Amino acid sequence: MTSISLPRKVFQGAAKRADMFRMFDRHAKRPDRFGGDQTAVYAGEWFEIDESSYSYMLDILPPLWMRGPTFAMREFMIGSVTSVFYAIRIDGAVRYFHTYCDLSDPNSIEAMRTTIVDREIRPVQAMSREERLEHIWSTTTDDYRGYTGDRWPKSMQGHRTVMLYGGKEGTFLKLLDTLSDDEIAAKLPVNLRHLPASLAA
């Protein structure tokens, strides 16, 4: 099973609407999708979106609730986890975010807002190793990402994989969590490859 840390930023930059919809279920292909408690797979994920996407989601259905510029979707992703959208003023500018919050925890909404603000007020743009891996997972199409199955050792089954190009050897699968720094750089867009990694997520 894939190990997941909470909370986690899963995309660098402000996602446009098409990217937003694609990232709503980044884990749709996991082999255990309908087995056990899946709350931790989603709860704690967050990423920035643009204003038009925020407005679109506000208008698409009446929200479950709205508190100022924060609202929750009435359609739950799984269990008590649903999409929560924020408009937050950071460094003098209003920015917009999508998150997955577990509404069974009454503190989850404010805790997530605090997490976002703490991460985004950093004076230096940086990405931790975990953020780089999550960005790679978010931007890789289903044809080039997947999960380990029964051909892998038992302890590795259910973990995320990505397809890499090995030159003369062709393509091969590798566990997402084990990518080297060079492999991570090769999978990231050029504008993200050289961001400093000194600040932890």
C-alpha positions as CSV (number, residue, x, y, z in Angstrom):
1,M,0.0,0.0,0.0
2,T,1.2,3.5,-0.8
3,S,2.4,5.4,2.2
4,I,0.8,8.9,2.4
5,S,1.9,11.8,4.5
6,L,-0.6,14.5,5.5
7,P,-1.1,17.2,4.4
8,R,0.5,17.4,1.0
9,K,0.7,19.9,-1.9
10,V,0.2,17.9,-5.1
11,F,0.8,20.4,-7.9
12,Q,3.1,23.4,-8.4
13,G,1.6,26.5,-9.8
14,A,-2.1,27.4,-10.3
15,A,-4.0,24.6,-12.1
16,K,-6.3,25.5,-15.0
17,R,-9.8,23.9,-15.1
18,A,-8.8,20.9,-17.2
19,D,-5.9,20.1,-14.8
20,M,-8.1,20.6,-11.8
21,F,-10.7,18.1,-13.0
22,R,-8.0,15.6,-13.8
23,M,-6.5,15.9,-10.3
24,F,-9.8,15.5,-8.5
25,D,-9.1,11.7,-8.6
26,R,-5.4,11.2,-9.0
27,H,-5.8,7.7,-7.5
28,A,-8.7,6.3,-9.7
29,K,-6.5,3.4,-10.9
30,R,-5.3,2.2,-7.5
31,P,-6.0,-1.6,-7.2
32,D,-7.7,-1.3,-3.7
33,R,-10.0,1.6,-4.6
34,F,-13.1,0.1,-3.1
35,G,-11.5,-1.8,-0.2
36,G,-11.1,-0.6,3.3
37,D,-11.0,3.0,4.6
38,Q,-9.7,5.2,1.8
39,T,-9.9,8.5,3.8
40,A,-6.2,9.0,4.0
41,V,-5.7,8.6,0.2
42,Y,-7.5,11.9,-0.3
43,A,-7.8,13.9,2.9
44,G,-5.0,16.5,3.1
45,E,-4.3,16.8,-0.6
46,W,-4.3,20.4,-1.9
47,F,-3.3,22.5,-4.9
48,E,-3.8,26.0,-6.2
49,I,-6.4,26.8,-8.9
50,D,-7.2,29.9,-10.9
51,E,-10.1,32.3,-10.1
52,S,-12.2,31.1,-13.0
53,S,-12.0,27.5,-11.8
54,Y,-13.0,28.6,-8.3
55,S,-16.0,30.5,-9.6
56,Y,-17.0,27.7,-11.9
57,M,-17.1,25.2,-9.0
58,L,-19.1,27.7,-6.8
59,D,-21.7,28.0,-9.6
60,I,-21.9,24.3,-10.7
61,L,-24.0,23.1,-7.7
62,P,-25.3,24.7,-4.5
63,P,-22.5,24.2,-2.0
64,L,-22.9,22.0,1.1
65,W,-22.0,25.1,3.1
66,M,-20.3,28.4,2.5
67,R,-18.4,30.4,5.1
68,G,-17.2,33.7,3.6
69,P,-15.0,32.8,0.7
70,T,-14.7,29.1,1.7
71,F,-17.2,26.5,0.5
72,A,-17.6,22.8,0.5
73,M,-19.0,20.6,-2.2
74,R,-22.1,18.6,-1.3
75,E,-20.9,15.6,-3.4
76,F,-18.4,13.6,-1.2
77,M,-15.3,12.0,-2.8
78,I,-15.3,9.2,-0.3
79,G,-16.8,8.7,3.2
80,S,-16.7,12.1,5.0
81,V,-14.0,13.6,2.6
82,T,-15.1,16.3,0.2
83,S,-13.7,19.1,-1.9
84,V,-13.3,22.4,0.0
85,F,-12.4,25.5,-1.9
86,Y,-10.7,28.6,-0.5
87,A,-10.1,32.1,-1.6
88,I,-7.2,33.3,0.6
89,R,-5.3,36.7,0.6
90,I,-1.6,35.9,0.7
91,D,1.0,38.7,0.4
92,G,-1.7,41.2,-0.7
93,A,-3.2,39.0,-3.5
94,V,-6.2,36.7,-3.4
95,R,-5.4,33.2,-4.4
96,Y,-7.6,30.2,-4.8
97,F,-7.2,26.6,-3.7
98,H,-8.8,23.2,-3.9
99,T,-8.4,20.8,-1.0
100,Y,-9.8,17.5,0.3
101,C,-10.9,17.8,3.9
102,D,-12.3,15.1,6.2
103,L,-15.4,16.8,7.6
104,S,-15.6,14.2,10.4
105,D,-12.8,16.3,11.9
106,P,-14.3,19.7,12.9
107,N,-10.8,21.3,12.9
108,S,-9.9,20.1,9.3
109,I,-11.1,23.3,7.5
110,E,-9.1,25.7,9.6
111,A,-6.1,23.4,9.8
112,M,-6.0,23.1,6.0
113,R,-6.2,26.9,5.6
114,T,-3.3,27.3,8.1
115,T,-1.3,24.7,6.2
116,I,-1.8,26.5,2.9
117,V,-0.9,29.9,4.2
118,D,2.2,28.6,6.0
119,R,3.4,26.9,2.9
120,E,2.6,29.8,0.5
121,I,4.0,32.7,2.5
122,R,7.6,31.4,2.2
123,P,9.7,34.1,0.7
124,V,11.7,31.7,-1.6
125,Q,9.9,29.6,-4.1
126,A,10.9,26.0,-3.4
127,M,9.8,22.4,-3.7
128,S,10.5,19.6,-1.3
129,R,11.3,16.2,-2.6
130,E,7.8,15.0,-1.7
131,E,6.2,18.0,-3.6
132,R,8.3,17.1,-6.7
133,L,7.1,13.5,-6.6
134,E,3.5,14.5,-6.1
135,H,3.8,17.0,-9.0
136,I,5.2,14.2,-11.2
137,W,2.3,11.9,-10.2
138,S,-0.3,14.6,-10.8
139,T,1.0,15.5,-14.3
140,T,1.8,12.0,-15.6
141,T,-1.0,10.5,-17.6
142,D,-2.5,7.1,-16.7
143,D,-0.7,5.5,-19.6
144,Y,2.6,6.2,-17.9
145,R,1.8,5.8,-14.2
146,G,0.3,3.0,-12.2
147,Y,0.5,0.7,-9.2
148,T,2.6,-2.4,-8.5
149,G,0.7,-5.7,-8.8
150,D,1.3,-9.3,-7.9
151,R,4.4,-9.6,-10.0
152,W,6.2,-7.4,-7.5
153,P,7.4,-8.5,-4.0
154,K,4.5,-8.5,-1.5
155,S,6.0,-5.6,0.5
156,M,6.0,-3.4,-2.7
157,Q,2.5,-4.2,-4.0
158,G,0.1,-1.3,-4.2
159,H,2.8,1.3,-4.5
160,R,2.8,4.0,-7.2
161,T,5.0,3.6,-10.3
162,V,6.0,5.8,-13.2
163,M,7.4,4.9,-16.6
164,L,10.9,6.0,-17.3
165,Y,12.9,6.1,-20.5
166,G,16.1,4.1,-20.3
167,G,17.8,5.0,-23.5
168,K,18.9,1.9,-25.4
169,E,17.1,-0.3,-22.9
170,G,13.8,1.4,-23.7
171,T,11.1,2.2,-21.1
172,F,10.8,0.6,-17.6
173,L,8.7,1.0,-14.5
174,K,10.1,2.4,-11.3
175,L,8.6,3.1,-7.9
176,L,7.7,6.7,-7.6
177,D,9.2,7.0,-4.1
178,T,12.6,5.7,-5.3
179,L,13.3,8.1,-8.2
180,S,16.7,9.6,-8.1
181,D,17.3,13.3,-8.2
182,D,18.3,13.0,-11.9
183,E,15.2,11.0,-12.7
184,I,13.0,13.5,-10.8
185,A,14.6,16.4,-12.8
186,A,14.0,14.6,-16.1
187,K,10.3,14.1,-15.2
188,L,9.7,17.7,-14.1
189,P,9.0,20.6,-16.6
190,V,12.0,22.7,-17.2
191,N,10.8,25.7,-15.2
192,L,10.6,23.5,-12.0
193,R,13.8,21.5,-12.3
194,H,16.1,24.0,-10.6
195,L,13.9,25.3,-7.8
196,P,15.6,25.1,-4.4
197,A,14.7,22.2,-2.2
198,S,15.9,23.6,1.1
199,L,12.5,24.3,2.5
200,A,10.5,21.3,3.8
201,A,6.8,21.0,2.9
